[in-house]
């Protein structure tokens, strides 16, 4: 007996699993050394057991005792199932029972570490690859049972060389071993900065969930390469191409295979003339026109088969290159240029403008100008010269003369390298301003009745003085003339060409009007000037104006010509005095007083004056409430009776001021006194002088019978402004019945609830004494008896009042009186109609013409 068997027998004592010979299955964990599985019992005539089958040299049965044992360790990885046959034998060795099947299942234990299928891995990743998109895989295996955790593997990245950032640039799927860029790596991976990385990838069995799991690691060398997904350089396409379209113009390629390419527009166009193939080839689908659109910008995208973006969109720029396919175009059908007579040779007189729709600043749009013809050709054939590159027209050396020719017609040839165009030019010779305005002599104003003859005045360096010259004499104007009135019409003449800036005359008051009291307007068609009143006249301030008026042109005079005394005139304006009414110092008088000020309190003072210096007297009009009085001499306004804001908060009266002279006294007889009026507005400031009351807009009632606890809302009012109280206070009077029957509770600042305290109320009207306080300054308190009805209610929940039927019909006497009154009225109407008809009948006999109205009169009767 060897040592292993001896160990087995030593364990026999504790064996409790015994039984008759039959088919049996056993699960045995691999490893673990020798052990007893079962003991079969002998049944007569059997004296021994025998086993056969897959015993692997260590599984057997003790013939005499029937003990089935393992004399060694099983290995799951070598053999997972052992199938045996067991039979019992008699003394002669013949089979008594059996054979029976005994199956031993070997259970796996975690006794094998995972192993990578390569000692080193190599991978390539493109710059800007999609995060989470695998570019390579690592793979490891484990010999343990794959149906258990023993062979479930978990991958992770242990180290990252180099690691320039805090976050990993790569990530690994812990279940599949797929390696992909992280979100940070997708952004930062750049072969120009770091083209090689070494990852130490670890794999653990037990799904990496236990600390005693087996671990293996491997190096992964990753090469970073430049991204294939790059926008091509700007694409140049010649316009109006004659090639067969579509034409390939560029190509893009994604970092990932099998993507779907697409195009979308940066800006919405009716039709984008570009397309892309499934291989990333970009095409232009039709000829382009630069003059229609010279650049295009669109985006190319790549998507996977789920429609998700694989790469960032690429922006594609296309420039349409110009060809010379547009002729020059004149900016105007006819270019009109004005030239003054005195322009000297070499002067720039204008520019012929033409454009070319081809690309600016290229030979395709470069234009040349040339004068092809001139009409008329006198006094010289070549009066004009044009700069060939700019189109600027110049005089060749001779000034033009309008009397020789007022217009010249030019044909200008404009060419580019391929096309030519004729532009028409018309040169107008315009008169120069070499004539000054000269006043016409006049001694009469528009206001003929006030036109006065006076001495003639002229202007000298020493000022106004008598002498020969052009003048308009004098004019008298009443000081109350309205603003805008014309007081005089003046006129000067100009020998320059009519309807030009050289002949238009502008009149201005040069001297004698420091306050701009007068203004002169010019009729541009007749060149007449109208002197108007610009500001109010005042005889007392300025009785006479000595005006010096000049006449000028808006166009400057030519060199050597100056304005002189012929362009000046003198006008003396006499302001005549008018008896003006008195005037108040202010347009409105306004003040604020408290409504409780005493009678005879000074409210304010109004002040007026008479322009002629006469005395004035004051009075009031419109003082309907007789609240005010005014001192007729001083203008002081006093209270004449108590004020009341609640009657009228803003009180307005008119203050009247009149002249106090002998002539006014005479005028008073025929009601023609000079007087003025102004409003005096009095704002009354409130004081707390009104007691609070209960609002009686709606009757207060409760529906009979009551149950107790009902409540209704009551409201307090006050004629004073709310400024004087923040809230009303409601309370019951200190009376026994009131406090036993009623209760008041606050609702808000102006309302309170009145409630019933019990249900023992009769159907009648109750007086409820309520104390109201307005909390003003000073506070006012008022006791109010509120009428509260306890009444039967209608279906609309309103108080129902029965009418006493014995009083609902009139008495016999009343009925007779009413009947007699109605009969009298009917009799009067009938009698009147009868008399009217008789009267008409007589008229008809005397006047047959009216007979035709009889039917109508009968109808009216």
Beta strands, then each sheet from edge to edge (+ up, - down):
strand 1: 18-19
strand 2: 24-29
strand 3: 35-40
strand 4: 48-53
strand 5: 59-61
strand 6: 67-70
strand 7: 81-89
strand 8: 95-107
strand 9: 115-116
strand 10: 120-126
strand 11: 134-137
strand 12: 140-141
strand 13: 154-161
strand 14: 170-172
strand 15: 178-181
strand 16: 196-204
strand 17: 215-225
strand 18: 235-238
strand 19: 247-251
strand 20: 260-265
strand 21: 274-276
strand 22: 281-284
strand 23: 295-303
strand 24: 314-321
strand 25: 329-330
strand 26: 334-340
strand 27: 348-351
strand 28: 354-355
strand 29: 368-375
strand 30: 384-386
strand 31: 392-395
strand 32: 407-415
strand 33: 420-430
strand 34: 438-439
strand 35: 451-452
strand 36: 457-460
strand 37: 463-466
strand 38: 474-478
strand 39: 486-493
strand 40: 506-511
strand 41: 518-522
strand 42: 528-533
strand 43: 544-552
strand 44: 568-576
strand 45: 583-584
strand 46: 589-594
strand 47: 602-605
strand 48: 608-609
strand 49: 615-621
strand 50: 628-630
strand 51: 636-639
strand 52: 650-660
strand 53: 675-685
strand 54: 693-694
strand 55: 700-703
strand 56: 711-717
strand 57: 729-732
strand 58: 742-746
strand 59: 751-756
strand 60: 765-773
strand 61: 781-791
sheet 1: 1+ 3+ 6- 5+
sheet 2: 2+ 8+ 7- 4+
sheet 3: 9+ 12-
sheet 4: 10+ 17+ 16- 13+
sheet 5: 11+ 15- 14+
sheet 6: 18+ 24+ 23- 20+
sheet 7: 19+ 22- 21+
sheet 8: 25+ 28-
sheet 9: 26+ 33+ 32- 29+
sheet 10: 27+ 31- 30+
sheet 11: 34+ 39- 42+ 41-
sheet 12: 35+ 38- 44- 43+ 40-
sheet 13: 36+ 37-
sheet 14: 45+ 48-
sheet 15: 46+ 53+ 52- 49+
sheet 16: 47+ 51- 50+
sheet 17: 54+ 56- 59+ 58-
sheet 18: 55+ 61+ 60- 57+
end
